Amino acid sequence: MLTDKVCIVTGAGRGIGRATAQEMARRGAKVVAAGVSDENGEETVRLIEADGGEAAYVHCDVREEAQIEALMEATLERFGGIDVLHNNAGTHETYFTDHALLEELPTDIWTRVIEVNLRGPWLTTKHAIPHLRRSKRGPNIINCGSTGGLLGFSPGSAYCPSKAGVIHLTRLTAIEVAPEIRCNSYCPGSTDTPMVERYLEAAEDREATERGMAATHLIPRMAEPVEIANLVCFLASDEASFITGANYIADAGALAWRGSHV
C-alpha cells in the first residue's frame, strides 16, 4: 500500500504515467500529476477523483528548471511533503522524423530527446532530494528506463543513449542518497500507450509492425499500462524497502528472446 504517501508523477497525462498516477491513488497515495499537456493532466486528476482518490495537476516541462522548482513548491503547498518521485516523462521523437538514423538525425531533435529523457530526470531528482530527505514515509525515486537502454535498436540514436543514461543515473543516485532514500529504475517492453499508437500509425504497414513488436515478447502481446504501473507501485511501496540501485525489466521476456536468437 501507499497510504498517505505523497507521490509526484511526471508525464502523468497519458500512458504509463497516467496509469501509475491512478494506481498510486487507488493504493492510498496523494498524487501530483505533472505534465506539459494541461488538458491531459487535468483529465488524469478527474479520473483519480472520480475513483475516490486525491490528486492535483501541475504544469511542468522537465526541460525547464524553474518549472521543476515550482512543481516541488506546489507539491509542498498542497500536501506538505514529498515521499515518492516517479520520473516517467519521456519522448520517442526520433521515431517521428524522416531522418531518424544517426548520420541524418537533426541535432535539435537529438538534443530535445536527451533533455527530456535524461536531463529531465536528473533535474527533478536534484530538486526533489532535499524534500525526500525530510520524509518519514520510505522516500524513494523510480526512473523509467527502456529495454532500448540495455540493448539498443535502430532508429534510436538519441532515445537509446538517453535511456541507458537513466539506468546509470539511477545507480549513481542510489549510491549518493543511501541510506535515507531508495532509487530504482524499470525497463518496460512495448506497451499499449498513445506514444506507441503514434509510432504504429506512422508505420508503412501497421499490422505487420504491430505483429513484429508482439512477436519479440514471450507473452505475445503488448503490455497494458496498468501492468507497468503495478511494478512502479511495488517499487514505491514499503514492500520494496530493501531494494535500491536496481533495474527491473518488464518486457515479457523480449530481451531473453533476443539473446536466444543471437
N, C-alpha and C positions, 0 to 999 in steps of 0.2 A: 504493500500500500504506500501511497504518497500523501497521506493525510496531513493537511496544513502546510506542506512544503510549497514554497514559492518558486515557480518554475518559469524561466524565460525560454521561449522557443523562437528562434529566428527563422525566417522563411515560412511562417505559420499560416500563410494564406491559402495553401493548397497542398496536395500530395502528402508526402510523408510528414511534413511539418504540421499540416492541419490534423492529420490522423493522430500524431503524437500529442498535440495540444489537447485534443478531445479525450484521448485515452488517459492522459495525466489527470485531467479534470475528473473523469469518471472514478479515478482511484483516489480522489480527495485532495488533489493539488489545487492551488490558486495559480492560474496561468496568465502570463503576459505573452500575448501573441504579437510578434514583431514582424514587419514586412514592408515592402515598398508599394504594394497594391492596397490602398485603403479599403476598397470595396471588398476584396477577398479577405483581408484581415478582419474587417468588421463582421463579415459573414461567419468566419470561424468563431468569433465571440458569440454571435447569436446562436449558433448551433450548440455551443457549450452551455450557454444559459438556458436554452430550451430543454437541455438534458439535466438541468438542475445544478450545473456547475458554476464556478465563479471565475471570471476572466476579464481581461482588459486588452485593448489593442493599442499599440504604439507604433507610429510610422518610424521606420528605421532602415536606412540604406547602410549596410555594413561596410561600405567603402568610405563612409563619412564618419570620422572620429567624433565630431561634435554630436552627431545623431546617436552614436553609441553611448556617449556620456549622458545624453538626455534620456535614453532608454533606461539606463541604470537609475537615474534620479526619479523617473516616473514610476518605476517599479517600487522603489523605496517609499515614495509618497503614497502609493496606493496600498501596498501590502506590508510595508515596514521592514523588509529584508529581502535577501536573495539566497536561495538554497540550491538551486539547480540551474545550470546553463546548458541548453541544447543548441549547439552550433549546427543548424540544419541548412541555412540559406546557401544556395549554390546555383551555378549556371552551367549548361552544356552548350554554350553559344557557338563553339567550334563546329557543332553539327549542322548549324543553320546558315552556313555561308557557302558560296560556290567555290571557295578556295580554302579548303579545310586542311589540306596536307601541310606538313611543316614548312616546306620551302615556299608555299604560296600564302600561308596564313597571314592576314594583315596584322601588323604589330599592335594596333589598338585593340583588336579582339583578344589577342594573347594576354595583353596587359589587363583587360577587363576581367577575363576568366580568373587570372591569378589574384586580382584584387578582391573579387567576391569570394572565391573558394578557399583561398589561403590567408591572404592579408586580413580578410573579414573575421575569421575565427581567432586569429592572433589578437586583433584589436578588441573584440568582445571579451575574450579571455583576460586580456590585460586589465580592462576596466572592471571586470566582474570580480577578480581575485580579492581585492580589499574587502568587498562586501561578503563574499563567500567565507572569508576567514572569520567573520563575526557570527556566522551561522552556527547554531547548536543542533541542527537537524540533518546531519550527514551530508554536508555540502559536496557537490561534485559537478563535473563538466563532462558532457558527452558530445563528441565530434562526429559528424557524418563524413566518412571516407568513401571509398568506392573500390570495387574489385579492379577497376582501372588503375588505381594507385598501387596495386600489388603486382599486376601482370602487364598492363598496358595494352592498348588496341588502337587501331587507326580507323578514322581520324581522331586523334586525341592528343595532339602535340602540346596543347595547353591544359586540357582537362586532366589527363593522367598525371603529369607532374604536379599539378595543384593538389590532387588528392593524395599522392604519395607524400607531399609535404604535410598534409593534415595528419596523416598517420604518425609521422615523425614529430610533429608539433605536439601530438597527444603524449607521446612518450617523454619528451622533454618537459612538458608541463607537469606530468605526473611526478617526475623527479624533483622539480623545483618547489612544488606546493605540498609535498608529503611532509608529515602525515595528516595535516589538517584537512586537506581537500583531495578527493579522488578525481582521476581523469581517465576516461576511456574513449575508444572510438569503435565504430562499426562500419562494415562494408556491405551494403545491400546489393543483391543481384538485380536484374531487370524487374522493375516494379511498375504496376499499372497506375501511373501518375500523369497529370496533364503535360509534364515535360516529355515523357516517353511518348505520349499520344502525338505531340507535335513532331517528334522525330519520325514516327510511323507515317504521319500524314505527308511528310516531305520525301519519303522513300519512293523510288521508282515503282516498286512492286510491294505494296503494303503487306499483303497476305504472306508473301514469301519472306519478307523481313521479319514479320511477327513470328512465323513458324521457326525461322532460324534462331531468333532470340530464345524462344521456349525450348528449342531442341538442345541448347547448351546446358539446360538445367536437368539434373537427375529427376527432379519433380517437374514434369514437362509443362510448365505454365509460368506466367509472371507472378510475382508476389502481389498480394493486396497490401495497400499502405498500412493497414492496421497490424499486419503480421510483423512489419518492421517496427512499428510503434510499440508493440509488446516487448520487443527486445530493448528498446530505448527506456521504457518504463522500468524494466527489471534493473538495468544499469543505474538508473536514477534512484532506485529504492534502497532501503537498508538491507534487503536480501542480498545485495551485491557489496556489502560492507567491506569485504576482504579482497575486492577486485580493483586494481588500479594499474595504469600503464599497459592495459591490454587492448587488443583489437579483435573484435568479434566479426566473423564472416557469416552473413545470412544470404547466401546465394544459391540455395537449393543444389549445392554440390557442383556449381559451374566450374570452379577452379579445379576441383578434383577431376571432373570430366576432361577439362583441357589438359591437365597433367597426364592423364592416361592416354592421350592421343598425340603426345609429343613423339 
